[in-house]
């Protein structure tokens, strides 16, 4: 069972908005910045990781409510990361994202590996509503 998501709403979040700590894992710093730009005004605290090793280290250090995980990264990819996160941190909610040519394949595999939701990067505008659904479960 996931821990309670909101202890205290962000003072910048409009009333009724979901808050929580989100870790964005992507080798593309522009995508991480875009995700931060979308999530912070909605009241989320955002952490960033550029690779899987950094992500796992942050998950050991911080209580994170959700991870936005790119499925295609150099080195250890999102598929390996998803398996490892579900093993070590089963309570963390994971939203798999992909902008790869075959993103539908990667996102389908992520669902079979236990991702709580998936999103094509081209639909990044739907990230906040998707996180609300994932964190309300």
C-alpha positions as CSV (number, residue, x, y, z in Angstrom):
1,X,0.0,0.0,0.0
2,X,1.4,3.4,-1.0
3,X,2.0,6.0,1.7
4,X,-0.3,8.9,2.0
5,X,0.5,11.4,-0.7
6,X,-0.3,14.8,0.8
7,X,0.8,15.8,4.2
8,X,0.6,19.5,3.6
9,X,-0.6,21.2,0.4
10,X,1.9,23.5,-1.4
11,X,1.2,27.2,-0.7
12,X,1.4,27.7,-4.5
13,X,-1.1,25.1,-5.4
14,X,-4.7,26.1,-6.1
15,X,-7.2,24.6,-3.8
16,X,-8.2,21.0,-4.7
17,X,-4.9,20.3,-6.5
18,X,-3.0,17.1,-5.7
19,X,0.4,17.5,-4.2
20,X,3.3,15.1,-3.7
21,X,6.9,14.5,-4.4
22,X,7.6,13.3,-8.0
23,X,10.9,12.1,-9.4
24,X,11.4,12.7,-13.1
25,X,13.9,10.2,-14.6
26,X,15.0,11.1,-18.2
27,X,18.4,11.5,-19.9
28,X,16.9,14.5,-21.8
29,X,17.2,17.6,-19.6
30,X,14.7,19.5,-21.8
31,X,12.0,16.9,-21.0
32,X,12.9,17.1,-17.3
33,X,12.6,20.8,-17.4
34,X,9.2,20.6,-19.3
35,X,7.9,18.1,-16.7
36,X,9.0,20.4,-13.9
37,X,7.3,23.4,-15.6
38,X,4.1,21.5,-15.7
39,X,4.2,19.8,-12.3
40,X,5.4,22.5,-10.0
41,X,2.5,25.0,-10.6
42,X,0.1,22.1,-9.8
43,X,1.7,21.8,-6.4
44,X,4.1,18.9,-6.9
45,X,7.6,18.9,-5.5
46,X,9.9,17.8,-8.4
47,X,13.2,15.9,-8.1
48,X,15.2,15.0,-11.2
49,X,17.5,12.1,-12.3
50,X,19.3,11.8,-15.5
51,X,19.9,8.1,-15.3
52,X,18.8,5.0,-13.5
53,X,21.7,4.9,-11.0
54,X,20.9,8.4,-9.8
55,X,17.2,7.5,-9.7
56,X,17.8,4.5,-7.4
57,X,20.0,6.6,-5.1
58,X,17.4,9.3,-4.8
59,X,14.7,6.7,-4.1
60,X,16.8,5.4,-1.2
61,X,17.2,9.0,0.1
62,X,13.8,10.6,-0.4
63,X,10.2,9.6,0.2
64,X,8.9,9.9,-3.3
65,X,5.2,9.4,-4.2
66,X,5.6,8.8,-7.9
67,X,8.3,8.4,-10.6
68,X,8.0,9.6,-14.2
69,X,10.3,7.1,-15.9
70,X,11.6,7.4,-19.5
71,X,11.6,3.9,-21.0
72,X,14.4,4.5,-23.5
73,X,17.7,5.8,-22.0
74,X,21.4,5.0,-22.7
75,X,23.0,2.5,-20.3
76,X,20.4,1.0,-18.1
77,X,17.0,1.6,-19.7
78,X,13.6,2.1,-18.2
79,X,12.6,-1.5,-18.5
80,X,15.5,-2.6,-16.3
81,X,14.8,0.4,-14.0
82,X,11.1,-0.5,-13.7
83,X,11.9,-4.1,-12.6
84,X,14.4,-2.8,-10.1
85,X,12.1,-0.1,-8.7
86,X,9.2,-2.5,-8.3
87,X,11.5,-4.9,-6.5
88,X,13.1,-2.4,-4.1
89,X,10.3,0.2,-3.8
90,X,7.0,-1.5,-4.5
91,X,4.9,1.3,-2.9
92,X,6.2,3.9,-5.4
93,X,3.8,4.7,-8.2
94,X,5.4,4.7,-11.7
95,X,4.3,6.5,-14.8
96,X,6.2,5.2,-17.8
97,X,6.9,7.7,-20.6
98,X,8.3,7.3,-24.1
99,X,8.9,9.4,-27.1
100,X,10.7,6.7,-29.0
101,X,9.8,5.6,-32.5
102,X,8.1,2.4,-31.1
103,X,6.8,4.0,-27.9
104,X,3.6,1.9,-28.0
105,X,5.8,-1.2,-27.6
106,X,7.8,0.2,-24.7
107,X,4.7,1.4,-23.0
108,X,3.0,-1.9,-23.4
109,X,5.9,-3.7,-21.9
110,X,6.0,-1.2,-19.0
111,X,2.4,-2.1,-18.2
112,X,3.3,-5.8,-18.0
113,X,6.2,-5.0,-15.7
114,X,4.0,-3.2,-13.2
115,X,3.9,0.5,-14.3
116,X,0.9,2.2,-12.8
117,X,0.3,4.2,-16.0
118,X,2.0,5.2,-19.2
119,X,2.1,8.3,-21.4
120,X,3.6,9.1,-24.7
121,X,5.8,12.2,-24.4
122,X,3.8,14.0,-27.1
123,X,0.9,14.0,-24.6
124,X,2.9,15.6,-21.7
125,X,0.0,18.0,-21.2
126,X,-2.0,15.1,-19.7
127,X,0.7,14.4,-17.0
128,X,-1.0,16.2,-14.1
129,X,-4.5,14.6,-14.6
130,X,-2.8,11.2,-15.0
131,X,-0.8,11.6,-11.8
132,X,-4.0,12.5,-10.0
133,X,-5.6,9.2,-11.0
134,X,-2.4,7.2,-10.2
135,X,-1.9,8.8,-6.8
136,X,-5.6,8.5,-5.9
137,X,-5.6,4.7,-6.2
